[in-house]
Amino acid sequence: MDYKMKILFSLAISTLLCHLCHGGASSVSIEISNGNGTTVSTGTINAQMNEDLTITCKYAGTPSFDEYYFLTYKAMSVDSYQRVYTRGSISHPWSDNAEKYQGSSDFNDADPFTLTFEINGVEISDGGEYKCDSTSDAEGMNEVVTPSKASIEVYANVASVELQNVDNGKYKIEDDDRAQTINCKSFNGSLPEMQLYIGGTLVGNFEVTESGEMEFEGTYRYDFSANDHDKEIKCVAIVPGFETQKMSSEAIIAVESKPVITCAAKEIEAMKGEKVTIECLISARPALTMVTWFNQDTGSQIGRAEDKPDLGLKSTFDDSADPKKATLEVTIQTSSFPIRYNLVAENSVGSSDQQIQILKKSSAGPVGGGDNASSVMQPFSVLFLLFLALLRLNL
């Protein structure tokens, strides 16, 4: 044997001895655990969306410099595996998807030695079959041990719920359009049950349809009433299998309407120089933004609380209770009748107005009561004449 052959033979023997010295994996097992203490080594573990999972590959034997250790993954809907993690021979770092899966290893000549992977916040796309493997080449073509497999099935509970048409915590209903279609959206991985509550009472279930990827929309037709004002409206979404993890979205119902004006009298009689008082009650939800009195004949106006003696007008406004009370005192300065005033009230929904007329008071009848008095006096006149005739006969 020449010198070169001796060197090659020595290197081969050294490589073999090195391999035997450092051993290698003789078998592998897999464990997948969730935060509830459930662990599977075969079959399937059920996990809910956003849950943290731990995958552990346990290799019997001692780690070898010339072996590669893998965690691979196959989605439920495909046939091929993709590599999630590679731990090269002991001197090489981790590679592949290290941002998604946080890995660690126990490679200090332990038997068994382990690779541990933390899946932080499991998603629907993480569901599938996971395989722990070991190969003698970086490409993963030559298996050293029979892989060990287990699966994760991810159930999507409701990630979030949104009651639609909510403005600053208010679900607004206009008084003249109380029949409404209520819309609610849930964002999750499977068809949820969606319930409607009004004032803490279950009204019924939404009709639910899929409106996008991991998005569902529920609709419910409901006829609101004025009594629903200030009650809570709540949409609750439940995914089958996660009944204890309900998600909800709620708001406060605001039944709104333009102002409603009710006046004590719409026609008042008066004469020039007299003072009359017009009183009106105003109901409004939301709050009034304007209250104004208008003289339709002259175009003059006065606000909710003003004094205009030159026009013979004084207005007051009492907002201490509901309904609000608007008052206008008018000193009649003209002999021209009728005098027409309009009360206009406005809020963010709309405006309303009410007309009040001041009519000319009828003049007083003649002293004695007029025609009715004359008809009453006629019998007394006849009796008086008869009395005078009897006196003359006696004389």
PyMOL commands that set and color helices and strands:
alter all, ss='L'
color gray80, all
select helices_A, chain A and resi 3-22+124-126+226-228+309-311+371-394
alter helices_A, ss='H'
color red, helices_A
select strands_A, chain A and resi 24-34+39-40+44-48+53-62+68-75+82-87+94-95+101-106+113-119+128-135+148-155+160-163+166-167+170-174+179-187+193-198+201-205+207-212+215-223+232-238+247-263+267-270+275-285+290-295+301-303+307-308+313-318+324-331+339-346+351-360
alter strands_A, ss='S'
color yellow, strands_A
deselect
rebuild
show_as cartoon
